[in-house]
């Protein structure tokens, strides 16, 4: 059993323990979503400056939805 868990059972924490819990929870649960238009020189420049935007991420290309598709999904979840 880790020392943090033992301290938690006893109800005693010091600031370092709390920080370690916070950081581990952030690593486990924090997710970010970035929305960018993949058009133009500014986007290419950003990718050159920050290569991890491509190397360390999952990219989901979203195309525009048609009117019928939007209405169908809305009716499914609202009715």
C-alpha positions, -999 to +999 in steps of 0.1 A: +000+000+000+014+034-010+023+060+017-004+084+003-031+058+007-020+051+043-021+088+051-055+091+035-068+063+057-054+081+087-068+114+074-035+132+074-021+149+043+008+173+038+010+197+009+033+175-011+009+146-009-020+168-020+001+180-050+010+145-060-027+135-059-036+165-079-010+159-106-018+122-109-055+130-113-047+156-139-027+131-159-054+105-156-085+126-162-076+158-180-085+159-217-082+189-241-100+196-273-085+220-298-106+232-328-087+247-357-094+253-393-069+234-414-067+261-440-040+286-448-004+295-440-011+303-403-022+267-396+010+253-414+031+277-394+015+266-361+022+230-370+059+238-377+062+256-344+044+229-324+050+195-340+034+177-310+000+190-323+004+162-350+027+137-333+011+134-298-026+139-306-056+121-321-069+140-351-106+138-359-115+155-392-151+167-389-169+175-421-201+197-423-233+178-416-263+180-439-296+195-428-314+161-428-287+144-407-288+172-381-326+170-379-325+132-376-300+133-347-319+160-329-352+141-332-336+109-320-322+125-288-351+149-281-381+128-288 
